[in-house]
Amino acid sequence: MKRIDFSKKRLAQAVPLVSKLGLMAGVSGAALFGAGPAAAQVEVDEDRMETIVVTGTFAGSLDRSLDVKRDGESISDAVVAADIGKLPAVNVAEALQRVPGVTIVREAGEGQFISVRGLGPNFQSVTLNGMPLAYNENIRTSGQSGRQFRFRVLPADLIDGVVVSKAPTADMTEGGIGSSVEIRMLDPLDRDPFVSTSFEGSYEELADTLSPKSAVSASWQNEGGTFGVLGGVSYQEREVQFERFGNGWGEVTEEDVTDADYLHGVAVPGDMQVTLEQEKRDRMSAVGGVQWRPSENLEFDLDMQYSQFNNEIAERRLTYQTWGYWDNLDQSTAVIENDRLVAGTINGGRIRNTTEFSDQAHENTIVIAGAEYDVAAWTFEPKVSFSRATSDLETPLQRIEYRTAEGVGNTTFDLGGDAVGDAEINALYTDLDLTDPATVPFRRYRIRPMNSEDEDVTFKFDATRELDMEFADVSLTQLKTGIQVSDRSRDYQRRDRSTTTLRDGLSLIDDFNDVMVPGNTFDQVVGQGQLWTSADWDLWRESFVIDGEFDGVEPSADQLEPTAADMRNSYGIDEEITAVYARLDFASQVGEIPFSGIAGLRYVETESLVEGTLASAETDGQGNVSTVTTARTTDNTYKELLPSVNLNFDLHDDVIMRLSASKTMTRPSLSELRDVVVPNSGTVSDIFVQGAAALDDPGLVLTAAGGNPYLEPYTSWNLDMSLEWYFNDFGAFSVAGFYKDVDNYIASDFETRTLPFAVNDGSTLPVDVLVSSPANVGDVAISGLELGFTGRLDMGLGIAATATFATSKLELDKSGVGLQTAGIQGISDQSFSISPFYEAGPFEVNLSYTWRDDYLTDAGVTVTSRPTEEDATPFYQKGYGTLDMGASYTFAENYEAFMQAVNLTENRPSTYVGSDDRLHQIHNYGRTVNFGVRAKF
């Protein structure tokens, strides 16, 4: 039963090396690489084994990763457990950022998603031990996707290794145009029994908090080595402070101003907002594994993984409204540079003070049962997995808003200088005392319960036969066929309520809005700013109820009867996926150069069933308008043939050239497939309270987001080539080129629709709203180059470095729009990682600096009925780098003290609109220091 093939020479080197390293307590080489009993029984030179003496060093972990890369079937990279333990990496995503071609997306300072070769999180296929996962939904801002794995739910402590395959083979689960990412768990029979523990603290500089983290894992097997069990538990708490400044840009017209003609044609900042986000995070994860080998040709495996991630969030936000108040701008204070208004004072504007509370609970569960049976030269591998991911709001999203009257107070702003490059603005404040709760009167209180449940049930059956056949100087070495059947589903439920009232006998007093923000809030982001008070959540929670529906303010979605608007916001999706494949492994030579290869074909059929509710305004004969809801079920089926060829040439004992050609696919995100139209929630609330009068507010946002259940999947033809040179003693150099031609690219299309809005008097108000919906709009071409180098001097000084260079071009060909070109989301022209390290006896220290150039964010690609590309507003992330550090000291045979620091240079990412002199956002999450002790026995 051979899971991954190795040459005898490389296996002889790899197995003893990695068996002495391990994850804290030691992990065998066969376990890391997934080698089963056949691999473990390969004859090796005992003298060679005795000469290798390696301790659990950072350099050793790099060498293990290079072994995985070298012995891979196609172009791939890897990180292994010691990598994750030796560099600052709270989770798997943060460890992967040092892999060539991989960049990460952080959320509130912590790694969340990965992008590979410029393609975003939706384009990565993520599996655990080869089986697909149900993905958690990101409901922090009510945003949705459904194809992007949230790596934050998995800790680094309990993962054996991660392999990123960039050139697919036919037996890999489809879905990853960017890459196929396999997370590998520990196996109890492929290592010596062990017990491992770690204890550490995490200090967050901005929040000034110290939080605990601990992990324990153990493995046992019987004397005969036929039965083994493994288990591990990890727990972590974090309290963080995250700051965000944001604004947009618009152009003033004659309709916007009457007394400020000098602003006509000038770009002005939109409403400016500062947001303080305070989070309390706790994550508990557990893994378990059982292996039983009753005979040499039969094995049973059971793997389990569970993770619970809770995130209690308080967002305290000030919005300085500018739009609609430009007539009040003091011209003597106005500073106009390059047709931009960058500074000034508005005499009489409006301030919004908003607080949002929520308590997110994300659970991930996966159980995988499988077997391997060798009989008559065949290996049969049946597997079944059940995966569930839930994202619930134990405390529904609470939005509490206070707002000043119009014309009260003066607002001063200064966005001059290099605000994007410095990630800092000069001034933003009002002359009002925002620490006095009486300054800003209460406006409204909204509640949004949301519950999302995703499930994946997969059956997979592989049949492999070793071959010894010759055909026209080509040796056929292995035939592998298989079938995979998956049932993937999502149930997404959302409720919105503005009908909250105080309990009998209570009144809204100043105490409800008297929580002072910390004194260091925005002291690095805003040169001259101000502090403010915000809502006291404990008082609000105790004092309010939802009228006639719930005695309190913390219901789940299923505890409230859905309204027409709720049904419009909720949906269900079921996908039935059937895939069959065959791959043929072969070997030959060109002249004196031997090579091996894999040719394969995968056929995939996807049937989707989308359930949604559409709402429309209907007028009767007397002119009365009502909301009519229509439940709709939509079917769609698509089929794809995905061929692939991978060739590996042994140019020299230590030089490998790889060539690959393949077709891959990525399905549309589940949120794009939903059959709903969801208006802006603030607009819904405003119209409910004010009726038609709300339409006179210049700040009202008349937009909505819709879905498209008829979307076709992305498909891509890919060409890949790599050259890998492995050094005899330690390290390697690699260069890889890639080209992707992606069809059916999906972006937003806009149209105006008349939607019904409920008013609190029971009436319905029809309003014209600009609705964005996803559409297959054109093709994308992506090409690039990846470089990797790892080396070390005898003195213990070494370096690991990667760099990626990429270009992209999007061609839009949509009726009524014409052919256009633009960049695509998430691709930086350049990104790199450099990690120098030094090891001397029991002491080691390493640094890691990662950088990526400017790139288009997910707000940047839209298609409209307007004829020119200039009408679209692209949003860009400014290039930025992050410096991390790790150090450790082994002070006894089984004990190690360590320290890690994240974001040493206090990097603050910033974004801009169109050009880098128009600031959009600044993010600040400060530095983190982790320190602790590991023990292994």
SETI-601881 format. One record per residue (C-alpha): x, y, z. Coordinates in steps of 0.02 Angstrom, whole numbers, plus 50000, padded with zeros to 5 digits. Layout:
N
XYZ ...
//
This chain:
937
500005000050000 501025014549934 500275031949951 501725041849878 503175034449779 504975038249824 506615032249754 507555020949875 508955033549889 507825048249934 506765037850052 508315031550140 508795049550171 507075056050211 506385043250334 507755043850467 507905062650450 506125067250482 505815053550609 506975063250725 506155080050695 504285078550717 502925089850774 503525094650949 503685076251001 504355068550841 503545063150679 504215049450567 504705052750388 503495039650323 502095048450416 502485065650349 502565060350169 501075048950184 502085033150151 501245017050204 502015000150253 502734996650081 503745012550087 504295009150265 504944991950214 506134998450079 507884992050112 509065005950163 510905007150210 511005005850400 512715014350404 511995029050307 510565030150431 511745030850580 512755045250508 511245056950503 511075066450667 509785080350658 508835089150795 507195098550775 507925113850691 507195126450572 508445120950439 507885103150464 506085107950435 506565116850273 507455101250216 505885091050248 504865103150143 506115101550001 505985082550009 504105083949985 504375095649838 505725084749759 504755068549772 503105076049718 502195069249566 501985086649492 502455104749526 502125107749711 502755115749870 502505111650052 502655117250232 502815104750372 502475104650557 504175110950612 504005125550491 502395130650575 503155128850747 504755138350709 504075154150629 502645165150692 501115156250627 499505156450724 498695145850590 499045136750428 498775152050317 500175161750401 501375147250374 500925145850190 501365163950151 503195158550135 502795146449993 503195152849816 501665159949732 500625160549893 500005176649973 498795178150116 497315189150160 497265194850340 495695198750437 495925209850590 497785205850585 497675186850576 497925176250420 496255170550352 496285165750167 497635161450040 497855166549859 498975156649741 499765163849584 498625178849597 497005169149602 495965172449758 495325160949896 493845154849793 495045147049667 495925135249789 495325117449815 495635112749998 495585094850060 495985086150224 496875069550196 496245070150017 494405072750058 493425088950027 492885100550167 491315110350201 491815128550214 491335141050348 490435156650296 491185173650332 489755183350411 490755197250494 490035210150373 488635199350303 489805195350158 489685177950085 490625166249972 490565147650002 492115141649909 493495149250014 494185139750162 494435149950320 496145143850377 495925153450538 494825139650607 496305127450603 497745129850726 499525126250673 499855114650821 498945099050762 499345098850576 500695087250508 501005096250344 500215105650200 500575102350015 500135115349883 499985106849712 500055119149568 499925106549426 498495094149451 498365075649421 496725067349376 496455059449548 496455076449637 494785083949687 494355097049558 493975115149598 495685123149611 496175133649460 497425141949577 498015126449670 497525110649762 497935112349946 498025096250047 498085097350237 498845081650312 498465075250485 499555064450597 499505045250585 499815034750743 500645019350665 501915029350565 502845036150716 503495031050885 502295033851031 502485051251106 501755064251221 501945082551175 501425098651262 501635117251237 501135132251341 501275150151286 500635167651309 500195180351175 500405199051205 499425211051093 500235228251094 498745238751038 497525230151155 498835228851294 498235211251337 499075194651377 498145178951324 498495160251347 498765146351222 499125127951252 499175111551159 499405093251203 499505078151089 499945059951111 500125044051011 500095025651062 500245008950974 500244990851028 501804980151036 501514972350868 501304989250782 499614984050710 498464995650807 498745013850853 497795028850915 498215047250916 497395062550991 497735080851018 496915096351087 497365114551062 496615129751146 496965148151118 496275164751175 496655181851100 496055199351137 496465211250996 496185229250947 496015233150763 495805250450688 495165255550517 494985272450434 493955273350274 493215285350147 492715285849965 492895299049830 491605307349720 491445322149604 490385337049650 489095342549522 487945357649510 486575347149586 487635343949741 488115361949781 487385379249751 488595390949841 490235381949810 490515383449623 492395381649649 492095363249690 491275359049523 492295345349440 493385342949594 493545325649675 493005326749857 493125313949998 491515305050042 490915301650217 492475298550323 492415284750452 493515278550593 493145261250662 493855253550820 493625234850824 493905225450987 493855206550979 493915192351103 494375176351011 494455158751075 494835143350973 494745125251029 495275111550911 495425092750930 496065078950816 495965060250830 496595045750729 496425026850734 497415014750625 497224995850620 498264984050514 497594966650546 498714960050407 500084966050291 498854968950149 497424976950245 497264993250339 495815002950415 495925021550456 494795033550550 495255052050558 494285065550648 494505084150665 493465096750761 493705115350781 492665128450868 493105146650842 492145160050937 492385178450902 491565191551011 491645208050917 491295225950966 491455238750824 491405256850882 491265268750736 491205287350702 490625293550532 490955311650483 489645314750348 490195325950206 489035321650063 487595333950054 488525347050156 489775354150032 488845370850028 489425372650209 491275370850168 492295385850228 493175390850067 494575399450162 495065382450235 494895372350074 496495364650005 496375358249826 497815348149752 497795339549582 495925342349566 495645334549737 494965342649892 496145336150026 495785347550174 494495359550242 493195363250374 491325360250352 490355372550459 488825362650503 488805344450453 488265328650538 489105315150644 488525297050660 489055286950811 488735268350777 489145253150882 489005235350819 489065219950929 489075201650880 489665184950946 490125173250805 490235154550830 491055144350692 491155125450703 492055113550586 491865094750597 492565081450480 492595062650499 493505051850371 493405032950368 494415023050244 495275006650205 496684999950095 496664982250032 498014974149925 497464959149824 498044951449660 499184966149615 497784978649647 497584991149789 495804996149829 495485011749933 493695015849981 493425031750083 491925040950150 491915057850236 490655068850323 491045087150345 489995100850423 490365119350444 489185130650538 489285149350563 488035156050687 487815172350779 487575167850961 487375186450983 486535192650823 487285207750740 486735222850844 486825239850760 486535254450878 486595271550797 486645289150867 486665304350752 486795323050774 485535334950700 486015343350535 487085358850547 487745355150722 489615356550746 491055359450626 492085345450549 493925347750502 494865335350394 496595334650315 497045320350197 498525329650121 500295323350097 500625305150057 499195298050158 499205281450064 501085278950077 501195284650258 499595275550307 499135290750411 498055306150390 498435323050466 496765327450547 494945322150569 493905329650709 492395339950755 492255353950883 490845344250967 491215335251130 490945317251079 491365310851253 489715318451313 488315305851274 487055320051264 487965327451113 487335314250990 485495309151004 484905291150979 484305286850804 483945268350781 484295250550841 484375235950718 484625217350745 485175204350618 485185185750663 486095174950534 486405156350531 487335146850396 487575128050387 488615119450255 488815100650235 489835089350123 489625070550111 490865062149996 491185044249943 492795040449851 493425023949782 495155021849704 495845006249621 497715005649583 498704992349492 500584991949472 501074988449291 502604981149208 502244984149025 503234991048880 502475000548735 503575008748602 505035011748723 503835018148855 503655008549019 501895008649091 502115008249279 500415011049359 498575012349318 497415021349437 495555023849416 494225030149532 492555038149566 492075052249683 490285057049728 489915072249836 488325080049903 488675098249948 487345109250028 487075126050110 485635132750213 485795151450242 484505160450349 484475178950388 483245190050482 483235209050499 482305218150636 482105236750674 480575234250787 481445235150956 480735243451112 481285246451291 480585235351427 479175242851529 479735256051652 481425259451568 481995274851474 483485278551362 484715288451469 486505294251443 487185278451526 486715268451371 488075277451271 489465281151394 490815267951359 492445277251326 493565270751187 495385267051240 496535281951251 497705275351115 496315273850985 496955279850814 498485288350890 499535280550749 498285283150608 497555300550635 498755314650676 497445325850756 495895316150802 494735313850948 494035301051070 492205297051094 490985286851197 489965272451127 488575260551172 488605249851330 488105232651264 487635225451433 486335238951458 485605237151284 485505218151300 484585219151466 483405233251420 482675229451247 481505216751169 480945213250990 479135218750981 477915204250987 479225191450934 480595188651061 480875192851244 482615199851220 483775204251077 484785188251050 483695176350948 484355164350818 483625165450644 482495150350671 481685158550823 480915172350716 479545170250587 480255175850419 479525191350338 479495194050151 481145203350166 481885189050269 481395176150140 482185187050007 483815187250106 483865168450138 484225154050020 484705135750004 485875127149882 486205108849849 487545102249732 487725084249678 489435081149603 489995065349516 491775063149454 492635048349372 494445047949323 495865037449257 497735040749260 499165031249184 500935032649252 502365029449133 504245031349113 505465032648968 506945042948916 507445056048788 509205052048733 510125049348896 508855058849000 507595047849094 505875054549132 504265049149215 502525055349182 500675054749221 499295056349093 497525057549157 495735062349120 494405067549245 492555069149199 491485079749315 489615082349314 488815095149431 486955096649463 486415111749566 484745115549646 484505133349708 483035138349817 482655156849839 481265169449857 481005184549746 479995199649803 479105211849687 477935226649705 476155223849644 474815237349624 472975233349636 471535242249548 471415255549684 473255260349672 473765251149831 475505243449825 475925226949910 477405215249916 477215198749825 478465184949864 478785170749744 479725155149798 480785148749656 481825133149629 483135133349492 484065118449418 485685119349324 486875105849258 488595107249183 489895094449131 491765096049109 493175085249041 494815089249130 496345081649047 498095083149123 499865077949079 501365079449196 503165075449145 504675074849261 506415074349182 507955069149284 509215080549198 510515076249330 510565067049496 510025083249580 509165092749439 507345090049390 506355098349252 504455097049259 503195100849122 501315100949142 499785104449036 498045103549111 496275109749112 495525114649280 493885121749344 493195131949488 491345132849524 490485149549557 490385154149740 488795148849827 488325166849862 488445170749676 487245156449638 485905161949762 484255166849683 483945182549786 484035201549777 484615209549941 484485228649960 485685238650066 485165235350247 485315253650300 484145258550159 482875245450213 482905252150390 482795270450339 481305267650225 480445256950357 480565271050485 480355286450374 479415280150222 479575290750064 480415304750165 481985293950175 482245296049988 482665314450017 484215309850118 485765312450007 486655298850104 485365285450063 486155271149965 484975264149834 485915248249791 485605229649806 486575213549777 485855198849682 486355181549625 486315171249466 485905152549479 486335150049294 488175154449308 489415143249219 491005137749309 492685145749278 493785134549170 495625136549133 496925129149016 498595129149106 500405127249054 501745125149188 503605122349186 504875121349327 506735118349347 507315112249518 509125110549574 509385101649741 511035103949831 511905088449898 512125094550076 510645106150103 509485117350005 508865120049829 508545132849693 506965132249587 506185142549449 504425139749383 503435148049245 501545147249226 500175152649107 498305151749136 496935155449010 495345157049114 493635156749028 491935161949097 492665174649217 491325181249336 491095199549380 489655210949429 488385217049304 487185231249349 485385235049308 484015245649385 482535236349460 480995241849555 480995233649727 479675234149864 480125241350034 479075239050190 478555254650290 478125254050475 476325259450442 476045243150348 476175250450174 477385245750035 478485258449945 479155253849771 480895261049741 482075260249592 483705252249649 485345248549560 485585229749574 487275221349549 487225203149494 488635191349445 488835186549262 490055176849155 490865191549067 492465186548980 494195178748988 495735181149095 497535177749049 498775175749192 500625172549172 502075173149291 503725166949360 504135159549531 505855158449610 506385149149766 508065147249854 508605138650014 510415137750070 511525137050224 513345140050268 514345128450382 514345141950517 512465139650539 511885155050444 510615151750308 509205159150208 507565153850128 506845165549997 505455165549869 504855177949738 503385178349618 503135189549466 501425189449382 500425198849253 498585197749211 497365203849080 495475203249086 494515204248922 492675208248941 491535203948797 489755206948849 488295212448743 488005231248760 489705234148837 490945229648702 492705222948723 493635230248871 495225225748964 495655227849147 496665219849285 495915206349394 495725204549581 497115199349697 498625199049580 500205208249633 501505211049499 502835206049626 502825197149792 504245189549890 504725181850056 506465181350132 506855171550290 508645172150355 509055160650501 510505156450616 510755140450715 512125137450842 511955122650958 510375124051062 510015141851003 509175147350842 508405163450777 507495167050615 506685181850530 505355182250396 504955197150287 503515195550162 503055208650032 501765210549896 501505224649771 499895234249740 498415223649686 496605225949637 495425221849780 493775212549764 492855229149745 493795233249588 493025223149446 491295227249385 490435227849218 489065240449188 488015246149043 489105261549031 490225261248878 491935265748945 493115257749066 493435274549151 491685274249225 492175259849339 493045264049503 494495252149541 495055249549721 496855244649753 497805237949901 499435247449919 500995236549921 501575232150096 502785221050192 502725212150359 504225207450466 504085192950589 505375184750701 505615168550797 506915162350920 507105146651026 508305138951152 508375120551199 508815120951384 508585102351419 508445086451318 506565087551301 506205105951334 506265121351224 505895139551262 505355150451118 504815167951072 503935174450916 503525192250862 502285196950725 502295213350628 503875220150707 503875235650598 502055239650639 501515238950459 499855247550422 499085241950256 498185255350155 497055255350002 496665268549872 495375272649739 495965273949559 497645282049597 498765282049750 498375300249792 496585295549837 496575286650004 495215273850034 495665264150192 497015262150323 497135246550432 498095245550595 498275229650698 499915232750791 501205220150850 501005203250933 502285194051039 502105175451081 503215166451205 503165149651291 503885132351320 503745116051223 504055098951296 504195082351203 504385064751270 
//
